[in-house]
Amino acid sequence: MGWCVWLIASWALALSIRSVAGASRLMVYAAWVGLMLVWPTIELSLSPSVQRSDEGTCRGVSVVWVLSQWVSLNAVFQVVAWPMRLYAGWDIDQTIWLTVATAAWSLVVALAVGWGVGARVGRSVRAVLAMVFVVLVFFAEPMVIALLQPTHWPMRIAPWEVLWQLTREPADYAGLGQAPVTILCVGAAGALGWCVLWIAQFAGHGVVSTQATPHAD
């Protein structure tokens, strides 16, 4: 519900801009701020949603909850992105890759959230580290570029350059360039990270269950 309210507020803000391209781009950027920064901040600041004596089960449920939220948030974004294509006049490949990019970077964010909330001990520390990681993903590379001012340094981790390219107005759109490669690499990294997290969660669950089971004499 909060995600829907955020999107409605973002659209209301975007409508204040007369330029169609500017309004569409602002809408996308505002939606990304909500999905990539506000959502993890809220999730990582909450107390554990499941309290059970079996800590391994608690951790497993927390990770599943985060992944289900990721699916729901991206599904709602689809409802926004495709009608916005008609408003902005984007090509269909722009919209497809915009939704794929949203899924890819938010999967990395969800990975950080899942790691942060799935801790058996030291959850507060892990939550802080997870949020620091999220902030670095989105702002570390732009800050380095701003400080070093290289002649040509295409962003490979932060999404802002890809987003700018994907939200170009039709008159300025000249193809996707390297955006699909960057998006797929980020998505692959997020998927690999989730595989590792799942293995770690189930392994930890197995250890806890083994320790909790009394041995027969």
N, C-alpha and C positions, 0 to 999 in steps of 0.2 A: 504494500500500500504506500509506504514511504517513497519507494522508487517511482511509482506512478505520479505522486505529488511532485517529486523533484522534476520529472520530465515535463509535466504541465507547466510548472513555474519556469523552466528553461525555455519552453516554447513561447510563453507569454513575454519573456524578456527578449527573445529573438524577434518577435513581431514588432518590437519598438524600432527596429532597424529597417530603413526603407529599402536598402539593397537586398535583393533576393539571395545573392551569393553570400553576402555578409551574415544575413539572418540564418541561413542554413548552416554555415560554418560555426556560428556561435552556438547554435542548437546542439551540434555534434560535440563541440568542445565542452559545453556545459554538461551534457549527458555523460561524457567521459570523466569529467571531474567527479560527478556523483558516483559513478560505477567504480572508478579506479582509486579514488581517494576517500570520499565520504563513507562509502560502504565498508571498506576495511577498517577505517577508524572506529566506526560504531561497533563492528563485530569484535574487534580486538580489545575494546574497552569494556565489553560486557562480561559479566560473570559467567562461568560455565553453564550452558543451557541444560545439561543433563548431569544430575548428581546421583551416582550409584556407588555401591560398595565395591563393585567390580570396576576398577579403574581402567582396565584394558577396554572393557565394553564402552565405558564413558568416552574414552578417546576415539574409539571407532565411530560411535554415533556422531560425535562432533565433526569429524571429517566428512562423513556422509552428508550431514546437515549443510556444511559449507558448499559441497559440490552440488547439492540440490538447489541451493540458493543461486549458484553461478548459472545453472541451467535456466532457472526462472527469470533472472535478471536479463539474460541474453534473449530469451524468448520475448520479453516485453520490448526490448530494444528493436527487435525485428518489426514490431507493429509501428514503431516510430520511423525507422529508416526507410521502409519501402514507400509509404505515402509521401515522405519528404522528397523522395526521388522525383515524384511528379511535380512538386512545388519548385524544386531547384533545377530541374531539367538535366539531372545527371544521367550518364550512360548506365546501362544495366551492369556493366562490369565494375564501374565505380561503386555501385551500391552493394554488389556481391562482396567485393573485397573490403568494403567498409565494415560489413557485418562480420566477415571472417577476421579482420583486424581486431574488432571489438572482442570477439570470442578469444582470440589468441592472447592479447595483453591481459584481459580480465582473467584468463586461466592462470597466468603467472601470478596475478594478484591473489586469486583464490588459493593458489598453492601456498603463498605466504600466510594467508589467513588460516588455512587448514593446519599448517605447521605451528602457528602461534596458539591456536585454541586447542590443539590436540595434545598438549603437554600434560604428562602425569604429575610432574613436579616443576616448580619454577615457571609457572605459566605466565606470570607478570613480566618476567624478564624476556621470555620468548615473544610475548606480544609486542613489547617495545622493539625488539630486534626485527620482528616481522614488519612492523610499520616503518622502521628506518629503511629496510630493504625496499619496500614499496616506493618510498619517497626517492630513494637513490635511482631506482629504475626509471622514474619519470623526469628527474631533474638533474642527476649527476652529469649526464652527457651534455645537456645544454649549457651547464655551468662551465664545464671544461672547455667547450667550444667558445664560449663568451670570453674566457680568460686567455686562452691561447690564440684565438682568432686565426685558425688555420685557413689556408687558401681554399681547400675543398675537403670537407669532412662530412660525408653523408651519415646521418644518424642510423645506427644499427640496433640500439637498445631502446632509447626513448622514442615514443610514437609520434611526436609532434610533426616531424617532416613528412611522414607517411600520411598523417591525417590531412595536412595541408594539401598534399597532392591529390588525395582521394576526394576532397571537397571543392575542387576547382570548378568554376562555372564552365559551361559548355564551350564558350568562346576561347577560354584559356587552356582547355584540357587537351593534352598532347600524348595521351597514353599513360600507362601505369609505371613504366620504367622499371626500377629495381624494387618497387614496393612489394610485389608478390613474394619475392625471395626473402625480404626482411620479415614479412608477416608469417610466412611458413616456418622460418627459423625460430621465431619467437614462439609460435604455436607448438613446434616440436619440442622446444626446451621446456615449455609448460607441461606438455603431456608426459615427457620423460620424468620430470620432477614429481608429477602425481603418481607415476608408477613406483618410484622410489619411496614416496610417502606411504603409499598403500602397503608396500612390502614391509616397511618399518612398523606401521601400525599393527598389521596382522602378526608380525613376529613378536612385537611387544605384548600383544594380547595373548599369544600362546605362552609366553614366558610367565605372565601374571597368572593365567589359568593353571599352569603346571605347578606353580608355587602354592596356589590356593587349594589344590587338590590333595587331601591327606593320603599318605601311602598306607596301604594295608599291611598289617603286621604278619 
